[in-house]
């Protein structure tokens, strides 16, 4: 009996040991399973991060390639325009320009001048003269050629000669407040005296002949004007011939609207966007802001728009540049109306995050006119964009729009062809006051949101 108890006791001990071992094994395998599962989760997270980085890099590469493609297309179009222009204008404009260079050198020798220029007016978008540009400049040096990209202000001696039509000699430019000293710095030329002769044709001043003498050379005096004016008569005739030929002027870079295309600009922004960052975390606010951009731009794309650039909490879209649209004014206006409606749906969803987001609205400005496609920025990093008066008009209208509702404001040039097709209402009061220096009248297009 005692033996049986002993055996049972041993057996019970063995069973207890087995149970403990089984428990330890289960615990070990469970812990190992947790370790393996955690390792798998870490590997999944790492893989997901790599996939996101790869996708982000791919998107950035695609955007970069798209930007470079747009820049190449712009350069290609400009080159095609240049080639077509040269075909039309031939060598006539270049021949006249070469003749003018020769005449300027001859006048400089006869008047004992060590420097000389022929200026022609630079016109603004409304036809008013905004400054003077170099048609010819001597001597031909690398520094002087840099001046060809400069616009000489009308408050300078040459500008005063052009606006008044009165020729004058400036004996000492060093003490004159109207001397354009920036030109001296660029050209590394130190003039002591200048002679400015108004070039006239049919009773109108069309340019300025300017002669210069260096420090140490004799100064020009009023008596020198008559002789220089007589020599400049043929120069005035040639300047008139060069500038009146549109193709020739473009070839020489003198046309005010060189290689422009008629288009419509749409600028939109999000009012009181700061509420997003005041009410939500930065990441959440960024998500909503990106949603705003995506939804607004998608509407624009459906109507044929091209995204030009982002501007803070807004963006600039262009119509008919470069993608041609037969009725770009109407396409832009319809896109703007749909964007207001789309933002209403976006904001309705935002209210679930904060009722204060009801104060956000979208403002849109529309303007139409000649636009210049250009690569803008530092020579190493440039952006294909558009330039022109319509950009300023659209920006002014967007800024002048009320901030307490979603609204579309359009300039007269945009409204004129769509007046009978879309709801258009003339505005008055503060809006016209703010945007008045950019456009004659402002109109509200569509309803409000």
Secondary structure by P-SEA (a helix, b strand, c coil): caaaaaaaaaaaaaaaaaaaaaaaaaaaaaaaaaaaaaaaaaaaaaaaaaaaaaaaaaaaaaaaaaaaaaaaaaaaaaaaaaaaaaaaacaaaaaaaaaaaaaaaaaaaaacccccbbbbbbbccccccccccccccccccaaaaaacccccccccaaaaaaaacbbbbbccccccccccaaaaaaacccccbbbbbbbbccccccbbbbbbbccccccccccaaaaaaaaaaaaaaaaaaaaacaaaaaaaccccccccccbbbbbbbbcccccccccccaaaaaaaaaaaaaaaaaaaaaaccccccccccccccccccccccccaaaaaaaaaaaaaaaaaaaaaaacccccccccbbbbbbbbbcbbbbcccccccccccccccaaaaaaaaaaaaccccccccccccccccccccccbbbbbccaaaaaacccccccccccccc
